Amino acid sequence: MKVSGTELPGVRIIDVDYHGDGRGGFAELWRKDSYEEQGFGQAFVQDNLSYSRQGVLRGLHFQSPHPQAKLVSVLGGEIFDVVVDLHKGSKTYGKWFGISLSAKDHRQLFVPEGFAHGFQVRSSEALVHYKCTAFYDRSSEHTLLWNDETLDIRWPLSAPIISEKDQKGKTLRALEESVLAAMKR
């Protein structure tokens, strides 16, 4: 496995070792000791699976005051995955990072606590798996507006398909005055 950093602190790209031949292939998506050697000491407590069709945009989600770190893998198809730094006072506060992840590239994205996360499906459909370090907590769930002009995220597909909940996300400025003021680094 090869781990690379990004311009956002703690956000890392993991290129998983994939072994393929004429029969198919094999990859270890999570092995506690191997990930610990790379500095991932988090204990994952919940696995989630999301199936979506082309154009679906999910996010940008985060939890506060019960934050989650996530390890994102694509098991089928391709997505454009985005994270936004929500740590007030951070040099990268309000900055975003995006990367294409697919079942073919066997790449993972580690999203630390304190980052909003979302993705848009680029292929005809996508199956996304993510491990979480905290349980889902409805009372802690928040949505950063996917098209907040201050973020200027360049989503790959126009006219995304978005849930009613995600359409009602709040701007970074609106979240600053309430939820983000209490977040710690």
C-alpha positions, 0 to 999 in steps of 0.5 A, spaced: 500 500 500 502 507 498 499 512 502 500 520 500 498 526 503 494 532 500 494 539 501 488 538 507 491 536 513 490 529 515 486 527 508 490 522 505 490 517 499 491 510 499 493 506 493 491 499 495 495 493 493 491 489 488 493 483 485 490 481 478 490 475 473 486 472 468 481 470 473 480 477 476 483 480 482 484 481 490 485 486 494 485 487 502 481 493 503 482 494 511 488 490 515 488 493 522 496 492 522 498 494 515 494 501 516 496 502 523 504 502 520 501 507 516 499 511 522 492 510 521 490 508 529 483 509 528 478 504 531 472 503 526 465 502 529 461 502 523 461 500 515 456 503 510 454 502 503 451 506 498 448 505 491 447 510 487 446 512 479 449 516 475 449 524 477 447 523 484 450 527 488 450 526 496 453 531 501 456 534 503 455 531 510 459 531 517 457 530 524 458 535 530 459 534 536 460 527 535 465 527 529 466 521 524 473 519 520 471 515 514 475 511 510 472 511 503 472 505 497 469 504 491 466 497 490 463 498 483 463 504 478 466 511 479 465 517 483 468 524 484 469 525 492 470 531 495 472 533 502 472 540 505 476 543 511 471 545 517 476 547 522 476 554 524 482 557 524 486 552 520 490 554 514 486 550 510 479 552 513 473 552 507 478 549 502 476 543 498 479 537 495 476 532 490 479 526 487 476 521 482 475 514 486 473 508 482 473 500 483 478 500 477 484 504 481 483 501 487 484 507 491 481 509 498 480 516 501 481 517 508 477 523 511 479 525 518 474 528 523 472 535 522 471 535 514 465 535 510 464 529 505 460 528 499 461 525 492 458 525 485 457 519 481 460 519 474 459 512 472 452 509 470 452 507 477 456 506 483 457 502 490 461 506 495 463 503 502 466 507 507 468 505 514 466 510 520 470 511 527 463 513 530 456 511 530 451 515 525 448 520 530 442 523 527 442 529 532 449 530 530 448 530 523 449 536 518 449 538 511 454 543 508 451 546 502 454 542 496 454 548 491 456 554 496 459 559 492 464 561 497 467 554 496 467 554 489 467 546 488 467 544 481 463 538 480 464 534 474 457 533 472 452 538 471 444 538 473 446 533 479 441 529 482 440 531 490 436 529 495 431 534 499 435 534 505 442 535 501 438 541 497 437 544 504 444 544 506 447 550 510 452 555 507 459 555 510 457 562 513 451 560 516 454 554 519 460 558 522 455 562 526 452 555 529 455 548 529 462 550 527 464 555 532 464 549 537 468 544 533 475 543 535 481 541 532 
